[in-house]
């Protein structure tokens, strides 16, 4: 366990039957964490990126100290390698169903048993960038009884994603924060393709605005990199987890 800031950073490992391997977790608990209180959960796919490139523990701690967001436990779920990331996060990936089961059947029960959490969907926010945003959205629209909020930065969107959103049965119970860069018209993906992310994200926006989600959408001046996502995290956090 390593102490930094006023809160605490630690590493944990959970054995996943669904993924067939041990899964590392990065955990940030806020200042003065106590089992006598209950806390929101923020679960970040691409966990290493959120903790290192996004600097999310420091950003969360600053917002807590400024009384701009509620006390929240941040959980980073790293991916083992780029190929495995695509299998787990891509909407048509061969391991996406296993990863969704891991989130619902293994990770949430583990976190609720280990930490003092609200244990309500409204107290659980999923976060992700690019494909990690896509799988976060999948998990929430399929399981709104578990996950009440999603923070998406530049998600990958295709027809599979649009169909999943259309089938969400409890739209009114979900709050979604969604941003995309205006320059994301030629994004190089991990499988070597060049894709337009902006146009399908606008299609997703149009769809969600016709549905019953609590929905926040914006387009930033920038491209598909952490340079811009990192700068936007505080706005996403204060939108979804206000004090």
Residue pairs with C-beta under 8 A, 6 or more apart in sequence:
1 8
1 9
1 10
1 11
2 9
2 10
3 9
4 57
5 31
5 57
5 58
5 61
6 30
6 31
6 32
6 61
6 65
7 28
7 29
7 30
7 31
7 33
7 57
7 60
7 61
8 27
8 28
8 29
8 33
9 26
9 27
9 28
9 51
9 57
10 26
10 27
10 29
11 24
11 25
11 26
11 27
12 24
12 25
12 27
12 114
13 22
13 23
13 24
13 25
14 22
14 23
14 25
14 106
14 107
14 110
15 22
15 23
16 22
16 23
16 102
16 106
17 106
18 98
18 99
18 101
18 102
18 105
18 106
19 88
19 95
19 98
19 99
19 102
20 98
21 80
23 77
23 102
23 107
24 47
24 78
25 47
25 75
25 76
25 77
26 47
26 48
26 51
26 75
26 76
26 77
26 78
27 73
27 74
27 75
27 76
28 51
28 56
28 57
28 60
28 61
28 73
28 74
28 75
28 76
29 39
29 73
29 115
30 39
30 60
30 61
30 64
30 71
30 72
30 73
31 61
31 64
31 65
33 39
33 71
33 73
33 116
34 116
35 116
36 116
37 71
37 116
38 116
38 117
38 118
38 119
38 123
39 70
39 71
39 72
39 73
39 115
39 116
39 117
39 118
39 123
40 70
40 71
40 72
40 73
40 117
40 118
40 123
40 124
40 125
40 241
41 72
41 73
41 75
41 111
41 115
41 117
41 118
41 123
41 124
41 125
42 56
42 60
42 72
42 73
42 74
42 75
42 125
42 127
42 151
42 237
42 241
43 75
43 77
43 103
43 107
43 111
43 124
43 125
43 126
43 127
43 136
44 50
44 51
44 54
44 56
44 74
44 75
44 76
44 77
44 126
44 127
44 128
44 132
45 77
45 79
45 89
45 126
45 127
45 128
45 132
45 133
45 135
45 136
46 76
46 77
46 78
46 79
46 85
46 128
46 129
46 130
46 132
47 75
47 76
47 77
47 78
47 79
48 76
48 78
48 79
49 129
49 132
49 226
50 56
50 74
50 76
50 127
50 129
51 57
51 74
51 76
53 226
53 229
53 230
54 226
54 229
54 230
54 233
55 230
56 74
56 76
56 233
57 74
59 233
59 234
59 237
60 69
60 72
60 74
60 237
62 234
63 69
63 234
63 237
63 238
64 70
64 71
64 72
67 243
68 234
68 237
68 238
68 242
68 243
69 237
69 238
69 241
69 242
69 243
70 241
70 242
70 243
72 125
72 241
73 111
73 115
73 117
75 107
75 111
77 107
79 85
79 88
79 89
82 190
84 95
85 131
85 132
85 190
86 93
86 131
86 190
86 191
87 93
87 94
87 95
87 96
88 95
88 96
88 98
88 99
88 135
89 96
89 99
89 128
89 131
89 132
89 134
89 135
90 96
90 131
90 134
90 135
90 156
91 134
91 135
91 138
91 156
91 158
91 160
91 161
91 164
92 158
92 160
96 135
96 138
99 135
100 135
100 138
100 139
100 142
100 143
103 126
103 139
104 139
104 143
104 146
108 124
108 146
111 117
112 119
117 123
117 124
118 124
120 148
121 144
121 145
121 146
121 147
121 148
121 173
122 148
122 149
123 148
124 146
124 147
124 148
124 149
125 147
125 148
125 149
125 150
125 151
125 240
125 241
126 136
126 137
126 139
126 140
126 147
126 149
126 150
126 151
127 133
127 136
127 150
127 151
127 152
127 153
127 236
128 134
128 135
128 136
128 137
128 151
128 152
128 153
128 155
129 153
129 154
129 226
129 229
130 153
130 154
130 155
130 156
130 224
131 155
131 156
133 150
133 151
133 152
133 153
133 154
133 155
133 156
134 152
134 155
134 156
134 157
134 161
136 150
136 151
136 152
137 150
137 152
137 155
137 161
137 164
137 165
137 176
138 161
138 164
139 146
139 147
140 147
140 148
140 149
140 150
140 174
140 176
141 164
141 165
141 167
141 168
141 174
142 164
142 168
144 168
144 169
144 170
144 173
144 174
145 170
147 174
148 173
148 174
148 175
149 174
149 175
149 176
149 177
149 240
149 241
150 174
150 175
150 176
150 177
150 178
151 177
151 236
151 237
151 240
152 176
152 177
152 178
152 179
153 179
153 229
153 232
153 236
154 179
154 180
154 181
154 184
154 197
154 201
154 224
154 229
155 161
155 178
155 180
155 201
155 204
156 189
156 195
156 197
157 197
157 200
157 201
157 203
157 204
158 200
161 200
161 204
162 203
162 204
162 207
165 204
165 207
165 208
165 211
166 207
168 174
168 211
171 211
171 212
171 213
172 212
172 213
172 214
174 213
174 214
175 213
175 214
175 215
175 216
175 240
176 208
176 213
176 214
176 215
176 216
177 216
177 236
177 239
177 240
178 201
178 204
178 205
178 208
178 215
178 216
178 217
178 218
179 217
179 218
179 219
179 220
179 232
179 236
180 197
180 198
180 201
180 202
180 219
180 220
181 197
181 198
181 219
181 220
181 221
181 222
181 223
181 224
181 228
182 198
182 219
182 220
182 221
182 222
183 198
183 221
183 222
183 223
183 224
184 196
184 197
184 198
184 201
184 223
184 224
185 196
185 197
185 198
185 199
186 194
186 195
186 196
187 194
187 195
187 196
187 197
187 223
187 224
188 194
189 195
197 224
198 219
205 217
208 215
208 217
209 215
209 217
216 239
220 228
220 232
222 228
